[in-house]
Amino acid sequence: MNINRAILFGRLTRDPETRTTPQGRTVTKFGLATNRNWKEGEVWKSAVDFHNVVAWAGLGERVKTLSKGDLVFVEGRIHNDVWEGADGQKRRNSEIVADRLYAVNDSASARASDDVTLDTLEVKEEA
């Protein structure tokens, strides 16, 4: 059995960009930053990883309501693309193709009242 699944929890690094394909399908792309922490000896270290995320059709329509800085939970699959550029160099791109996304209300007022909520933007569709 093979599994290709990605689960990310982070903040949008830019406003989602939506376009329509020549076939009439909606596709929305956005960046996501995730933090990771580890301990080296007695010192805690941290780093940020950046991910490209793409959402198709109905989920893409809903994602475009989000904006830079919003906290989201994304679930999807990893898609790797390889092609040759006009200069003859091999190019690579990796992205997460989202099939489930939860927007997290983490405003200061929500955190103060312990009322952090998840708003689902889930759409079950074939990409």
Secondary structure, DSSP 4 states (H G I P E B T S, - for coil): -----EEEEEEESS--EEEE-TTS-EEEEEEEEEEEEEEETTEEEEEEEEEEEEEEHHHHHHHTT--TT-EEEEEEEEEEEEEE-TTS-EEEEEEEEEEEEEEEE--HHHHHTT--EEEE-------
